[in-house]
Structures are given as structure tokens and as C-alpha cells.
């Protein structure tokens, strides 16, 4: 869902209320929500508890609950909550109504702010995607309290999502990770037997290796638990637990030297850890949200999901060797961006990396070079394919574009020179001649794709549309319901294992004749998870990733895993460079686009879903309902700058090494800075409330990136964005001018800490933080990181 298409249309207040109410009926009736009634503007949803609280309210002396933030959270892990109110005092507790029915202790920091944590053991019925509960304050002795609020809890713990796979060194066992359910599955490829391994909170990346003595191991890092678990595969012993960074997102291991390389997305670093004792050997800052890793000789390649750049580091000390990113004139072979190579302004997120020592190249799956302003006004330049990188020189050699789909996983057979590329958007695995791909002749590279393997879903798999709507008028086939995400080759190269994310199975393909262009097919299916709970949400997941119209444009293509996706030259009218914002938590902050054109996620799913496919065909009402449900359940992740009690840390070390105090920063934000006028709690945006949303303000921030300005349609003014989750946003501002700069006709990373840029360039119309002392600015930045 690309949030970048606007018409400038505004609704009257009455029309907006009606639209919101209609959308609410569609969205919430589809979701299976417990205990929720949508209220129209200015009306609080009533309940017996709220009425009782109002009846018992005293004359302005009782503690009062005004809001809870965020309003949308997940039971995937422990989640910090902020309580905003009046006359708050120590001893208060937060009462969660049915079906959770529990009380949480509060840490009250002053009369207006308190904090707590939703524990990680919140369990809901498997088939319920979300519940909405009423929350109230309670006090010892039954003293009067006022107010209530609503909290939506997403049932991620019952939504298995298979996102990664590796094989044991002997090829007999596959290990598959499901982050939201805290599961790593062990799948015996001979018998099909599935077992669960004991892992921590939010397993996120896997690696297998042999050490210097030839013993085999599996390593698992976690997003929400700072540890690396090491399983000895040659014994039944308990795993060793080593310290590792919080927010781990990628893992690569040099078994012979006993070093694990971990990418993490809290501080945005890569760290080298000793496999002997977990000792940190080095840590270096890298571009925001690193994930894909690959080793080539003495170099470690690191891909950033947010900048689209590839950084090459020395494995021995983390020193930077090259930064690799395509620029104007880069070679593009195939796909709809081939004729726009002169207007390339940067790269797009590396989704997978694989190294070939034999061929001396790195292969990278991505949506290709990012095309900027161009005379033809071509927009959304997604061109899924595989790029060739020369790690010895740091050159971006070429991108072989496929045009349609989204290339996600890679596997390489060094012996035959065959590269396999999984396309999650179309449901294919492409077989590529890697030697042709790296040829100096573009014509040879154009013929590198030898054939495709179609991953048809099992019989009985629910479809997003009737069967006759597929494989017609240029559309993708029914195989898009499979969602191939990760690939593993058997040690002898004869068998390819394909992890299908949507059907939650592993497809087995005999690829011994792959290089001979003989048709290949699935020979076995190995189910990993057979549950079909939350069926509508699963259809929504397919819709989010699928490329039915074979345009190369998907929701995930622009909002990776629901989060940000870099920048795009986009929007038809006005056409300009925009940053791709996050979808996480966005359901509570409509309208969408600049200027506003869509006033709910349902409107957006209908409009953008049709546009992504080039109206081939327009989404059906059931598709809109499923996609709306799926995106509405994308919650903002827990803030890592909060303590065990959910409250902000006393001090926070900023990304640039400065130290700030969040409590003092909050006082400045709410007081002298006057920031609450545009960024009120609990979501810190005017768009959180129907009575204030839809305001487009000119606060003096840069209107556009200065790249071919004459080809951009400049619009002054933007909606105040939500500040919740800003710690994980890059770049900032609608124009992306906080983060990016322009040099030699392309975009370059200007800062990895764009919050400081925003604060230190803010003029009188934007809080005038330049009037703060340096220490005060650090305090405000620390506070913003805790939101």
C-alpha cells in the first residue's frame, strides 16, 4: 500500500463522519473484535464501566484517565504503555476489561504521566485477530477515579508467520523461524517430522555452520531478547546462551574463526561476537535498519532496508571498505526502468544477499535502482530483480530486472553456476545462469533467466478471488497464494527447498535438470504449520505481498513488512520525491497522503489496491475488507528506550553519542517548546482525533529534495506526523530532507540521526528548538526516542 497518491479532495465534516462510520462497520465487523462500538466524532463509546466511572466522579479532585498510548498494540511481546491523565498519584493501577480482565501496576512520574507494561503472556483464542478492551484506573480502597479509554490488542501470538529458513550443514534438517509465535521449527526433510526448539522472545534470524573441528551448530538471534542461542546439532544438549544486541535482525557466522556477525535495528549497528563466550569483538554503526548480510573473503556485506545502500566492512575490525549504491547511468537490463538509467537517484532495499567466491561477485535481491525525477514523469520505479556487485572494487555492476513481482530469497549452486531467486509477489522461483548474469555483455545478461518454477498452493487453499480471475489479461496465476520467501539447496545441489510463507509449508523441487531448461515441478510438500486460524487476516497478508496485476507494485514493495521503504518519485499530481511512511500504527491517524485524499485504511486499500494493479482488476469488496484488516493490525513495535516498568529510561544515549534525559525533554516538549499544539498525546499528532485531523501546516521545513526541482511539483504544507515510533524512522519529513542530501545528481545519506536535523533546523514556526541550549536539545531528543 503505497501512501503517496493524492487528489487534494477534502470532505465536509458531516461527510467525513459518515465515511468514518461506514469504514468502521466494514473494518471491525470483519475483524472479530470483542467489545467495540465505533463512535462518531465527539462521542465516546459508552459502556457500563464508563458510566459507572462518570457517576462516581468527584468535583475535579479524583485521578482521571484521559488517554492510553499507543492505542494499538500486540501480544507478541511485552509492550510499554503510556497513561496520560490528571491528578495521577502513586498506588494507581491500570485495569484492563474483558476479555483480558487483569490489573497492571503503574509507575506514576508526575500528576499527568504514568507508565506500565502489557505483559508478554496475554493469550487470546486462536481465531480472534484482535480484541478491544476498555481500560480504567483503579485505586486502593476504591477511591473514586474518572475516565476510561480503549486499547486494541492484536493476537500475533496465534498468527504463525514463516519468514526465514536455513539447513543443517549435512542438509538433513531445515530450521524455520516464525517470529511472532516465538518459534523455530526443526523439519526433517526425510520424514517430514516437525519439532519445536526452545528459543527466546522474537526469534528473528538463523544461521548454521561447522566449526574448526567439523562440529555442526545452529544459531538464533532475537528481536526482543538480547541473546544468541547456539544449538549443537551433533548432540541433544541444551543450547548455550550468549549475550547479543537487542533488536537483532540479521546473522552471519564464520564457523572456522568462531565469530558471529549480528545486525541490529535499535542502535543500527553490526557487531562481531565471539562464539566462545559472546564477547563483543567490535561494533560499528551502519545505515538504518540493517538486515541482509553476506561474507565474501575478508569482507562482510551489510544491506540497509531504509537507505537502499550496501556497506562493505572488514570482518576483522568492522572498518568500512566501500559503500555501494547505484547512481545515474547504472546498467539496468530488463524491466520498465531500463530506459531511465540516466535518472537513477539511488538504491532500494537489499532483501537478500549471497556471495560467490568462485565468481567473485555478490548477488542482491531488490526492487532495483531508484529512478528519480524524469521528463516522462514515470513514477514508482519498482523493477524487481537481482543486482550484481563487485566486492573487490565496490562497483554496482548491473541490475537484471524482471519487471513484475518482488524478488525476496536467493540460493546459489557454486558448482553449476545456477542462481535461484524466489518471487514472493508472483509465486515463482526463477532459475538464473549466474555466469551470464555477470557477463560484460548486457545482451548475454538479458538471457540469463533460464526458466521459472511455479509454486502452486495446495488444494483447498483459500483464494483472494475466484479461480477464473487468475492467469488472464496478463495477471499472475494462482501460485501467488504460496509466497515463496526463502530458499535452501541441498549440499549436492540436486534439491531445492522453498519456504512458502502464505501456505506455511516447504516445497521440494528436483533441480538436477535446472540448467537444461527442462520443466521443473514440486515433487513433495512438507507442511510446517497446518493451522488456518484468522483466515481473513491471512488473505489480507496474501494481498499485501501479491502482484496480481504483474506491475511490480505491491504494498510490501513500498512498505517493507509494513514499515518504511525509502523514497520515491511518485504521486502523479503533484509529482515529487516523497518518503515512504510507515503503515505500523497508521490506522489511528488518517487521513493519508499529502494533500489528503484517503480518509481511512479501507479507502486506501480500495484506491491504492486498484492503482497498484493498474485496475487489472479493481479489488473486490472482500479483498478490500481483508487487506484493510491485515494493515489495521500492524502495530508499532515496543520502544527499546523504555525500562522494565514501561517508563522511559532516566538517561538515553543518542545515536550520535550524546546523552539526554527524557523527563526533562518531556517538560520542554510540553512546556516552552509548545510542541503539543501540533503533536498532542497519546499519538503525538493532530490526526489522532476526528476533530483536529486533516490540517496541513507550513512550519518552514524543506518542501523538497533539490534534485531536478523543475521536474517536481512542489506543495507547501504537511500534516503533523505521529511521533510514536520515531526512534525507528529514517528519513524524516515528507520531503525526506532530514536524512538525505543531493550530490552529483543522486541522493546521498546526509545523517543517520535525522531527528537532530529536524530539531536543530526548526525555526519559530516549528518550535524554534534552536533557542534551546545544546543540553536541552539533547534532552528533547532523548524524550522523542522514548515515544
N, C-alpha and C positions, 0 to 999 in steps of 0.2 A: 504494500500500500504506500505509494509514493506521495507524501504530503507536500505536494508542490504544484497543484493545479488550481487556479482560482479564476473566478469570473468577476469578482468585485461586487456581487449581488448581496444586498442586505435585506433581512426580513424585518417586518414590523414586530413590535413586542408581542402582539397577540398571535401573529403567525408563528413566531419563534416558540412561544409557549405551546402552541398546538403541535408543532413539529417535534419538539422535545418529548411531549407526552406520547405521541404516536410512536416515536422511536423507542421510547422506554417500554411500551407494551410489547413491541416486537422483540427487543433485546432480552428483557427479563423473563418473558414467558418462555423464551427458547432456552434460557439458562438453567431452569430448575431451581430458582432462587427460593430460599426459605425465609419467610418473614419480611418481605419487602413490598412496599407500595410506593410507586413513583409519585412525588408531589409536584405540582406546578409551581411556577415562580412565586416566591414569597410565602409558600405554605410548607410547614414542616410536617413530615409524615407522622401521623398520630399513632399512638399505641397506648395500652393501659399503663405501662410503666411511665411514659412521658406525662400522661395525665396525672398520675399519682405524684410525680415529682413537682409538677406545676402546682398541684393542690397544696402540697406541703411547703412550698417556697415561703421563706420569710421575707421581711421587708428589706431586702438588699444586704443582708448580713450573712447568709448561708453561702458556702462554697458553690460555685457554678461551673458546670462543664459547657464550653462553647464549641469546641471542635476537637477532632482527633485526626492526626495526620501520620502517614498518608491514609486516605480513605480506602484504598485498595491495597491489600497485602496478600501474602501467600503462606501456606503452611509448610512450604518446602524446607524452611529452616527457621531459626529463631529470628524474629523481626522486631526492631525497635519501633516504638510508637511515641509520638509527641502529643501531650494533652495540653490544650490551650483553654484557659478559663479565667475566673476571677475569684479572689478571696480563697485561693488554694492554701491548704495547711498540711503539715506533716500528719501522717496517720491515715490519710485518704487511700482508698483502693479503687481500682477500675473494675467495675462489674460488667462482664460480658453476658448478654442474654442468650436465650436458646438459639440454636442447639448447642452452643459451646458451654454455657452455664458454668462459669468459673469466675473467680476474682483474682486480680493481679495486683501486687504491691506497687505503689507509686513512689518515685523519687521526686519530691517537690523541691524545686530550686528557688522559686520565689512565688509570689501570690498569683502569677499569671502562667507559669510554666511548670509542667511536671512530665515525667518520662517513665516508661515501663517497657517490658518486652513481652511480645506474644511468644510463648514457649514453642519449642520445636516438636512437641508431642501432640499437637492438635490433629486429631484423626476424624475424618468425615466419611460418610458412606461412599463406596467406590464410584457409584454412578452419579453423584452430585457434583457438578463442576464448581459450584461456589455457594456460599451462604452469606446472607446479610444479617448481621446481629445488631441489636441496639446496645449501646454502651452507656453506662451511668457511673456517677461517683457514689461511693458508699463510705460511711464513716463509722468508727467505733461508737457503740451506744445508740445508733440510729438517729444521730443528729441530722437535721434537715439538709438536703442538698438540692441543687437546681440543675435543670438542663439535661439533655441527652444528645447523643449523636449516633451515627451509623458507621459500621465498619464492615467492609466486604472482604471475606477470606476465600481465596482461590484454593481449590483442592488439588494442588500439584502433586501431593504425596501419592495420589491414586492415579496418576497420569504417566505411566512409563513412556519414556522418550529415548530411543536408542540413537545416540549421537556419535559414537566412535567405536572402533574395533581394531584390535591387534591380534597377532597369532603368537603362540609359543614358538621358541626357536626351532623345535622339531616339527612344527606345523600340525600337530595333532589336536591342539586346543585353540579355540578362539575366545578372546576376552572382550566383552561388550559392555559399554558403560551407559547407564541411564541416570543422569544427574538428579532429576527431581525426586526420584524414588530412593536415592542413596544406595544404588545397586550397581555391582559389577557382576555380570553373568559369566560363568565358565561353560563353554559349549564344546563338547566332544564331537569332532567332525565325523568320527567313525560311527558312533552310536546315536548321536543326536541328543545325548543326555545333557540337561541344563542344571547347573548348580549355582548358588549364590555365594560370593565371597564376602568376608567381613571387612567392610570399608567404612570410612568416616562420612562426614556431612558434606554432601555436594561433590561426589567424585567427578572430576572434570576432564582428565587426560590420562592416557595409559601409554606404557612403553614396555617392551620386553627386550632382554639381552642375555648374552653369555658373558661371564666374567673371564678373567685371565686364566682361570683354572678349568674353564669349559662348563661351569655350572649355570643353569638357566634361572632367570628371575622375571617377575612381573612387578612393575612399579605403578602406583596410583597416587596422583596428587588431587587436591580438593579445593573447591572454591570457598567453602565456609569453615574449613578446619585446617589450621596451619601445620600440615604433616604430609610426609611422603611415606606411604606404606609399601614395604618391599616383601614380596612373597617369593620364597624359594620353591621353584616348580619341581625340583627333584626330591622334595620331601614334603611331609604333611605338617611341618612345624607352623606355629603361629607367625604371622607377618611381623617383621621388625618395623618399628615406627620411628621415623627420623623427622626432625624439625624441617619445616619448609615454609615458604611465604604464604600468607593469606591471599585468597583471590587467584590461585593458580589456574592457568588457562592452557598451558602447553608444556609438554615434557619430551625431552630427547636425552638419550643416555649413551655415553661411551663406556661400554662394559669393560673393555680391556684396561682402561685407565681408572675405572671406578668413579666416574663423575656423572652426575645428573644435572642437566640444564633445564631450569624451570622458568617459564614466562609467567608473569602475574600482572593482574589488572587493577590492583589497588594503588600501588606506587608506580606502576608501569615500568617494571624493571625485568631484566633477565639475570638469574643468579645461578652460579655454579656451586653445586653441593657435593661434598664427599659422600660416597655411598657407604663408607666405612662407619662414619659417626654423624653424618648430617652437617658437618662443619661447613660454613659458608666460605668458599674459596675466593669468590669475587661477586660483585653485584654492580650492574651498570644500568643507568636509565636509558630507555628506548622510547620509540614513538608510542602514542596511546593505544591501549588495548592490544598488546602483542598476543598472538595465538599460535600461528603456524611456525614450526621450527624444522630445520634440516641441517645435517652436518655434511660438509664436503671437505675432505682432507683436514686442514687445521682451522677451518672456518665454520662458524655457526651462522646460518641464515635465520633471520627473525622477521616475520611479517606483521605489520600493523593493520588492524581492521579499520581504524579510523583515518589514518593518513594515506593508506594505499601504498606505502613505501616498504621497501625491503632493506633491512640493515644487515651488513655482514660484519661479524665480530670475530676476533681471535679467540679460539677456545681456551687458550692458556691463561688469558688475563682479561678478556672482555673488551679489549681495545677495538675501536671502530676501524674497519678497513675501507668499506665503501657504503654509500647509501645509493640504492638502485631504484630509479623511478623513471618511467617513460616521459619523454618530452616531445616538443614539436619535431615532426619528421620521422618519428619512430616507425619501424616497419610493422604494418598490420596486413595480414594475409587472410582474406575471407571475412565475411560478416558485413554488417551495414555501416561500420565505421572505417572501412578500408580507405575510402576516398577522403577522409577527414584527418589524415595523419598530420597534416601541417598545423591543425588547430588543437592538437593534444596538449592538455594543460597539466596532466599528472596521471597518477595511477588509481586503481580501485583495489579493494581489499583482497590480499592474498588469502584464499580459502584453503589451500593445501600446497605443500611444498614437498618435493622429492629430489634427491641428489643422485647423480650418476658419476662415479669416479671414472668409469670406463669411457664415457662420452665427454667428460669434463664440463658438464653443464648442470644447472638447476632447472627444474620444471615447476612452474607455478600456475595453479588454477585460479582464475579470477574472471571478472567481467570485462577485463581488457583495459587499455588506455582510456583515460577520461577526456572526452572531447569537450572543449570549451566553446566560447562564442565563435560562431562561424557565419559567413554570409548567407548560407542556406537556412539558417535558424533550425538546424537539426538538433533535437533535444533528446534527453535520456539515452545516453550513448552506451547502453549495456551491449556488450558483444562477448558473450561467454566463450571461453576457450582456454588455451594453455600457452603461457609465455615461456620463452627460452632465455635464461640468464647465464652469462659467462662469469662465474665467480672469481676467476683469476684476474679479470680486468674490471669487473663491476659493470659490464655493459648489459643493457637490456636489449637483447639481440632482435627479437621479434615476438609478436603475438599472433598465434594462429587462432583466428576467431571462427566460431561455429554459428554465430548469429542468434540462434534460438537456444533456450534452456539456460541452466545455471550449473556450470561445472563445479563440483564440490570435492570429490575424493580422487586420489591418484595412486596407481601402483605401477612399478617398473620391473620388467624382466631384463636384467642386465645381459643375460646370455643371448637372448634373441633380439634385443633392442626394441621390444614392444612396450608401449606405454598404454595403460588403461586409464580412462577418465570417466568417472561417474557423473551423470547429469541428473540432479535431484528434481529439476523442473520438468523434464520430459519423460524420465523413467528409462533412460538408456545408459549403457556403458559403451563408450567409443573405443575402438582399438586403433592405435596410432603407431605409425612407424617412426620411432624416435630419431633414427638416423636421418630420415627425410626431413623431420621437423627442424633439426639443427643445421640443415644444409645451407650453404651460402647462396643458394638459388631459391628465390621466392616461389618460382613455379614448382620446384620439387617439394617445397614445404606445403604448397597448396594441396598436393596429392597425398599428404601424409596420413590422412584418415582412411584406414583400410576398410572398416566395416563397423556396424553397431550391433550391440546385443540388447534386445528388448526384454525388459523385466516385467512381464505381465503379473498382475496381482493374483492371489489365489481365488478360486471360485468362491462366490459368496461375499467378496469384499464389497462394502457399500461404495457406491459411486456418487460423485458430486453432481452428475447429470445422467439422463438416460443414455444407454449404450450407443444409440444411433447418433448421438451428438459428437462422437469422437472419430478421429481419422477421416474427417470430411472437411472440405473447404480450407484445406491447409492446416487444420488443427492437429494437436497432438493426439495420441491414442490413449487407450485405457491404461496403458502402462504407467502413466503419470501418477497413478494411485499408489505405486510402490515406493518411490522416493529413495533411490539408491544414494547413500551418503558416504560410505566408507568401503575401501577395497583392500583385500589381502590376497597375495599369491602364495600358493603352496611352495615349499622350498625347491621343488623340481620344476616349478613354472607351469605345470600341467593343469592346475586347477585354480580358478579364480573364485574367491568368496566375496559376495556382495551383501553388505548390510543394508537392508531396506527399512528406512526409518518409519514409514507410514504403516506398513503391514507387519512390522516388528518381527521380521524373520531374516534368515541368511539364505540367499540363493546361491547354489553351487553350479558353476559353469565349467565344462571341459573346454579348455582353451589350447589344446595341443595343436589344433589347426588354425589358430587365430591369424597367423601370418600368411596363410594360404588363401585367405578371403573366403573360406568355406563357412556357410552359415553356422552360427553358434547359438545354443539354446540352454536354458536352465535344465539341469539333469536331476537335481534334488532341491527340496525345500526343507530348511531346518528352522522350525518355529522357536523363537526365543521367549516371547510373551504372547499368550493367546487371548488375553482379556480384551473385550471390545467395549468396556465401560466408557461413559462420556462420549457417545457415538457422534453427536452433533459437533462437539468440540473437535473431534478427530477429523471430521470432514472439513471443518474450518482450517485445520492445520494443513491439509492437502491443498486447499485453495490458496493459502498464504504462500506456499512454495511453488505451486504448479504454474507452468507456462502453457496453458491450454491453447492460446492463440498463436503460439510459436513466434512471439515478437521479441523474446529475450527480456521482457519486462515483467518482473514479479514483485510481490510485496517484499519478500526477503531480499531481492536483488538490491533494493534501496534502503531497507531497514533490517540489517542483519540480525537474525534471532530477535527481532522486534526492537533493536536498538538503533543507534545512528548508523549512517552509511556514507560519510564523507560529504562531498559537494557535487552538484550537478548544474549544468546549464539547461534550464528547464522552464516550463510553465506557459509556453505559447504566448499568452498575453497576461501580464508583462513577462517578457523573456529575459532572464538574467541568471547569474550564478547564485544559487541558494545552497545553504547547508541542508542536509537531510536530517530532520529531527528524530528524536526517539518516539516510538509508539508506547513504550513502557509507561503505564500510568496515565496515558493521554486521554482515556475515556472521560475523565473527570474535568477536562479543561478544553472543551470546544469553545469557539469554532476553530476550524482548521484552514490552513493556507493563509497566504498574505498577498492580496487582500482576502478577507474571509469569503468562503464560498460554500463550505460544508459545515453544517451545524450539529453534527453528531457522527459517531463512528458508523452508524448504519447508512447515513447519506454518503459518507466517504467510501464505504465498502461498495456501494452501488455505483457511484460515479467513477472512482478510480479503478475498480474491478473491470468495468466496461472499457475504460481507456487503456488499461494495461494490455487488454486483448485486441485492441483496435476494433472493439464491438463485434468480435467474431468468436462467440456471440456475446450479447449483453448478459450479465449474471441474472439468473432466475431469482425469484424471491427466496427460495430455500437456500441458494448459495449466499445471498446477502445475509440471511439470518445466521448461517453457520460461520461465515467469515467475521461478521460482527461479534459473535460470541467469542470466537478464538482471540481476536485482537483485544476485546474488552477484558480478557483475563490475563493480559500481560502486565504483571506488577513490577514496580520499581524494586530493584534488589536491595537487601538490607545495607544500611550505611556502615562502612567499616570504621568510621571515626566516632562510633558510639561505644560506650562501655558495657559491662555485663548487665547493668541495671537499665540499659536503654538510653541513659543520659549522655550528652556529649562529653568527650574526654576533657579533662581540665586544661591540657595543652595539646596542641596539634602541630606536628612538624609538616610544614607546607612542602609541596613538590620541589620548590627551589631552595629548600634547606632552612628557610626562616621558620620561626616558631611563633604561633599565635595562641590567644586564649579565647575560646569560643564564647564564654559567658560575657566577657567584656565586648566582644564583637557583636553579640546579640543586642546588648544595650545600645551600642552605637547605631546598629541597623534600625532598631525600633525607635530610637530617640533622635539624636542630632542628624542622622543621615536621612530621616524621613522616608525610608525605603518602603514602609508598609503601605504608603499611599498607592503604590503600583504593584507591590508584592506582598499582599496580606497573607497571614497564616490561615489555614494549615498547609495549603499547597503553594503559597507564595506567588500567586498570580491573580489578577482580576478575573480571569476566565474560569475560576473555580465556582463562581456564583452567577446564576442567570441574570441577576440584577445589575451586574457590573461587567459582564463579559462582552467581547467584541469591540474593545476600544483599541484603536491603532494610533500610537503616540509617536511623536518625533522628539526624541531625547538627545539628539545630537550624535548618535552613534553612526559609524560609517554606513552609507547606503549600499555600497557595492565594492567588490574587489576590483582594483584598477587594471583589469585585463580586457583589452579591446572594448572599452567603455562604449564606443559608438555602436556596438552590436548588442548592448544591453539596454533594456527598458527600465529605467530607474524609478522606484517607488519610494517615497519618503513615508516613514512611519511603520511601526510593527507592534504587535500585541506583546505585552509584558509576559515573558515565558515563565512557566513554573520553575522554581529553583530547586525543587526536590530532585535529588539525584545528580545535581550539577557536578559533584565530585568526579563523575564518570562521563562527562560530556567534553567532546572536542570535535570541531572547533566550536566557538560561541558566536552569537549574534546571527540574525537572519542572513546577513551578507557573508558570514564566515570570516570576517575581517579580524576577529580575535582568534588567532591560531595560524592563519595563512597570511602570506605576503606574496608579492609577484616579483619575479626576477627572470629576465631573458625569455619572456613570452610564456612562462609557465608558473604554476603555483609552487611555493616552497613553504616548508614548515618554519614559521616565524617564532613560535613559542610552544612549548608543551604544557604551559600553565596559563591558558587563556583567561582564567578568572582574574589574574593580576592585571593583564592588559585591559580588561573591561573596567576594573576598579580604578586603575591609575590614569586612565584617559577620560574618565567620566567628568563631564562638565556640570555646570549648575543645573541643567535640566535633567541630569541623570544622577542626582545625589551629591555631586561635587565632592567625591571622596578625595580629590587632590587637596582639599582643605584639612583632611585628617593628617596626623603625624604618621611617619613610617610605621611606628609601632601600632598605632590604631588601625592602619590599613591591614597589617598582618593579623590583627585580632578579628577584623571583619571577614577576611578571607578564611580564617580558621572556622568562624561560625558558618559561613556558606558551605564549607566542606562537610559540615555535620548535618546538613539538611537532607 
